[in-house]
Amino acid sequence: MKTSEIKDFTVEALQNKLIDNENEMANLRFQKALQQLEKPTRVRELRREIAQIKTVLKEMDLGIRESKGLDK
């Protein structure tokens, strides 16, 4: 997911996406431990996407970036 796409999400959608990505990351870590990981690059992509989402959420919280949805 590109940063330009992340900017269009609401705060609630970003929080849901973050939870989904963190769950997927946990599953990939289990697969890696069991040596059943089919796409090792997906771990890297997810890590970056999680960081991008957290950055956008923090910017919205600090008022640097305007939020698209309702505030907390």
Z-matrix of the N, CA and C atoms (Angstrom, degrees):
N
C 1 1.437
C 2 1.524 1 108.68
N 3 1.300 2 115.72 1 136.35
C 4 1.458 3 120.62 2 -177.88
C 5 1.530 4 109.93 3 -88.78
N 6 1.318 5 114.99 4 157.83
C 7 1.451 6 120.46 5 -179.84
C 8 1.523 7 111.18 6 -62.95
N 9 1.317 8 117.26 7 -34.78
C 10 1.458 9 120.34 8 178.62
C 11 1.526 10 111.40 9 -64.08
N 12 1.324 11 117.54 10 -31.62
C 13 1.462 12 121.35 11 176.82
C 14 1.521 13 110.51 12 -73.87
N 15 1.320 14 117.32 13 -36.66
C 16 1.460 15 121.71 14 -178.49
C 17 1.524 16 110.72 15 -65.08
N 18 1.323 17 117.31 16 -34.79
C 19 1.458 18 121.47 17 -178.00
C 20 1.524 19 112.25 18 -63.44
N 21 1.329 20 118.16 19 -24.57
C 22 1.457 21 121.95 20 -176.19
C 23 1.528 22 113.29 21 -83.63
N 24 1.322 23 118.52 22 -9.52
C 25 1.456 24 122.05 23 -179.10
C 26 1.526 25 111.32 24 -80.11
N 27 1.322 26 115.96 25 155.18
C 28 1.458 27 120.62 26 172.54
C 29 1.524 28 108.75 27 -81.58
N 30 1.329 29 115.87 28 169.62
C 31 1.463 30 120.65 29 -179.71
C 32 1.530 31 110.26 30 -61.65
N 33 1.323 32 116.19 31 -43.80
C 34 1.466 33 120.35 32 -179.51
C 35 1.525 34 111.69 33 -63.32
N 36 1.322 35 116.64 34 -41.46
C 37 1.463 36 120.88 35 179.40
C 38 1.525 37 110.25 36 -65.41
N 39 1.331 38 116.66 37 -39.14
C 40 1.473 39 119.73 38 178.30
C 41 1.526 40 111.20 39 -65.19
N 42 1.326 41 116.16 40 -40.77
C 43 1.469 42 119.37 41 179.00
C 44 1.525 43 111.06 42 -64.54
N 45 1.323 44 117.12 43 -40.49
C 46 1.466 45 120.64 44 177.36
C 47 1.526 46 111.31 45 -65.35
N 48 1.328 47 115.89 46 -41.79
C 49 1.469 48 120.67 47 178.94
C 50 1.525 49 110.40 48 -63.82
N 51 1.330 50 116.70 49 -38.25
C 52 1.463 51 121.45 50 179.01
C 53 1.529 52 110.74 51 -63.89
N 54 1.316 53 116.92 52 -43.95
C 55 1.466 54 120.94 53 178.79
C 56 1.530 55 110.35 54 -63.16
N 57 1.330 56 117.12 55 -44.01
C 58 1.464 57 121.01 56 178.78
C 59 1.530 58 111.27 57 -61.23
N 60 1.333 59 116.32 58 -43.18
C 61 1.463 60 120.36 59 -179.39
C 62 1.525 61 111.45 60 -66.61
N 63 1.328 62 117.33 61 -38.90
C 64 1.460 63 119.67 62 178.97
C 65 1.523 64 110.97 63 -66.62
N 66 1.341 65 117.23 64 -37.17
C 67 1.463 66 120.45 65 176.06
C 68 1.526 67 111.13 66 -65.76
N 69 1.324 68 116.20 67 -42.05
C 70 1.466 69 120.02 68 178.33
C 71 1.525 70 110.68 69 -64.51
N 72 1.326 71 117.16 70 -37.32
C 73 1.462 72 121.16 71 177.96
C 74 1.528 73 110.79 72 -63.25
N 75 1.320 74 117.10 73 -41.00
C 76 1.463 75 120.42 74 177.68
C 77 1.525 76 110.53 75 -62.10
N 78 1.331 77 116.68 76 -42.33
C 79 1.467 78 120.14 77 178.68
C 80 1.527 79 111.35 78 -64.03
N 81 1.321 80 116.69 79 -40.18
C 82 1.464 81 119.83 80 178.98
C 83 1.527 82 111.17 81 -66.15
N 84 1.319 83 117.24 82 -35.00
C 85 1.467 84 119.94 83 177.63
C 86 1.521 85 111.33 84 -65.29
N 87 1.348 86 116.31 85 -38.95
C 88 1.462 87 119.59 86 176.05
C 89 1.523 88 110.88 87 -64.24
N 90 1.329 89 116.14 88 -43.38
C 91 1.459 90 120.03 89 178.93
C 92 1.528 91 111.10 90 -62.76
N 93 1.320 92 116.07 91 -37.97
C 94 1.465 93 119.46 92 179.25
C 95 1.527 94 110.56 93 -66.19
N 96 1.330 95 116.76 94 -40.01
C 97 1.459 96 120.56 95 179.28
C 98 1.530 97 111.06 96 -64.91
N 99 1.309 98 116.43 97 -33.83
C 100 1.462 99 120.82 98 -179.94
C 101 1.530 100 112.37 99 -90.43
N 102 1.326 101 116.67 100 3.83
C 103 1.462 102 124.13 101 -179.86
C 104 1.529 103 111.97 102 56.97
N 105 1.345 104 114.71 103 42.77
C 106 1.456 105 120.94 104 177.68
C 107 1.527 106 111.40 105 -118.69
N 108 1.312 107 116.34 106 16.61
C 109 1.459 108 121.10 107 -175.92
C 110 1.526 109 109.86 108 -77.87
N 111 1.344 110 116.26 109 119.99
C 112 1.461 111 121.04 110 -177.70
C 113 1.526 112 112.06 111 -84.95
N 114 1.338 113 117.34 112 -39.36
C 115 1.463 114 121.15 113 -177.68
C 116 1.534 115 109.64 114 -122.23
N 117 1.321 116 118.37 115 90.44
C 118 1.463 117 120.70 116 -177.96
C 119 1.530 118 113.32 117 -64.50
N 120 1.308 119 117.69 118 -23.70
C 121 1.464 120 119.61 119 179.61
C 122 1.525 121 112.10 120 -71.69
N 123 1.320 122 117.18 121 -18.99
C 124 1.469 123 120.76 122 179.25
C 125 1.532 124 111.09 123 -63.60
N 126 1.328 125 117.28 124 -32.31
C 127 1.468 126 121.13 125 178.11
C 128 1.527 127 109.38 126 -61.55
N 129 1.294 128 116.25 127 -45.47
C 130 1.463 129 121.48 128 -179.62
C 131 1.534 130 111.13 129 -64.81
N 132 1.335 131 115.99 130 -43.99
C 133 1.463 132 120.53 131 179.13
C 134 1.524 133 111.41 132 -60.98
N 135 1.333 134 116.06 133 -43.50
C 136 1.462 135 120.44 134 -179.70
C 137 1.521 136 111.82 135 -65.10
N 138 1.335 137 116.29 136 -42.03
C 139 1.464 138 120.27 137 178.86
C 140 1.520 139 110.92 138 -58.11
N 141 1.311 140 115.81 139 -44.29
C 142 1.466 141 120.56 140 179.81
C 143 1.525 142 111.64 141 -67.59
N 144 1.321 143 116.62 142 -40.85
C 145 1.460 144 120.14 143 -179.94
C 146 1.530 145 110.88 144 -65.13
N 147 1.323 146 116.69 145 -40.80
C 148 1.467 147 120.96 146 177.23
C 149 1.526 148 109.93 147 -61.11
N 150 1.317 149 116.89 148 -43.50
C 151 1.466 150 120.98 149 179.26
C 152 1.524 151 111.06 150 -63.66
N 153 1.327 152 117.56 151 -40.95
C 154 1.462 153 121.04 152 179.39
C 155 1.524 154 111.19 153 -64.33
N 156 1.327 155 116.53 154 -42.89
C 157 1.462 156 120.51 155 179.86
C 158 1.521 157 110.39 156 -64.50
N 159 1.338 158 116.66 157 -44.30
C 160 1.459 159 119.93 158 179.24
C 161 1.524 160 111.52 159 -62.76
N 162 1.318 161 116.64 160 -36.79
C 163 1.463 162 120.92 161 178.75
C 164 1.523 163 110.68 162 -65.11
N 165 1.326 164 117.15 163 -45.81
C 166 1.455 165 120.83 164 -179.81
C 167 1.531 166 110.53 165 -64.21
N 168 1.336 167 117.23 166 -41.61
C 169 1.456 168 120.56 167 178.23
C 170 1.530 169 111.45 168 -62.36
N 171 1.322 170 116.79 169 -41.27
C 172 1.462 171 120.62 170 179.17
C 173 1.526 172 110.85 171 -66.77
N 174 1.329 173 117.23 172 -40.29
C 175 1.463 174 120.83 173 177.62
C 176 1.524 175 110.71 174 -62.94
N 177 1.323 176 117.40 175 -39.21
C 178 1.461 177 120.70 176 177.13
C 179 1.525 178 110.80 177 -65.85
N 180 1.328 179 116.02 178 -38.67
C 181 1.459 180 121.24 179 179.85
C 182 1.526 181 111.05 180 -65.91
N 183 1.324 182 117.07 181 -37.90
C 184 1.462 183 121.61 182 -179.13
C 185 1.527 184 112.83 183 -82.48
N 186 1.318 185 117.28 184 -10.52
C 187 1.452 186 120.90 185 -179.98
C 188 1.512 187 113.90 186 87.45
N 189 1.312 188 117.48 187 8.35
C 190 1.460 189 121.73 188 178.06
C 191 1.526 190 110.24 189 -71.39
N 192 1.312 191 115.06 190 -37.27
C 193 1.459 192 121.58 191 -178.15
C 194 1.527 193 107.52 192 -121.97
N 195 1.312 194 116.86 193 140.36
C 196 1.454 195 120.22 194 179.87
C 197 1.520 196 109.71 195 -79.34
N 198 1.335 197 115.68 196 138.18
C 199 1.455 198 120.37 197 179.37
C 200 1.512 199 109.65 198 -85.60
N 201 1.314 200 116.55 199 147.70
C 202 1.461 201 122.17 200 -177.60
C 203 1.515 202 111.51 201 -86.55
N 204 1.355 203 117.44 202 -25.27
C 205 1.454 204 120.55 203 -175.90
C 206 1.511 205 112.09 204 -112.62
N 207 1.308 206 115.22 205 -159.78
C 208 1.463 207 121.20 206 178.75
C 209 1.507 208 110.49 207 -73.65
N 210 1.311 209 116.89 208 145.33
C 211 1.462 210 120.93 209 177.06
C 212 1.522 211 109.53 210 -77.83
N 213 1.303 212 113.98 211 167.88
C 214 1.471 213 120.55 212 -177.10
C 215 1.498 214 111.08 213 -66.90
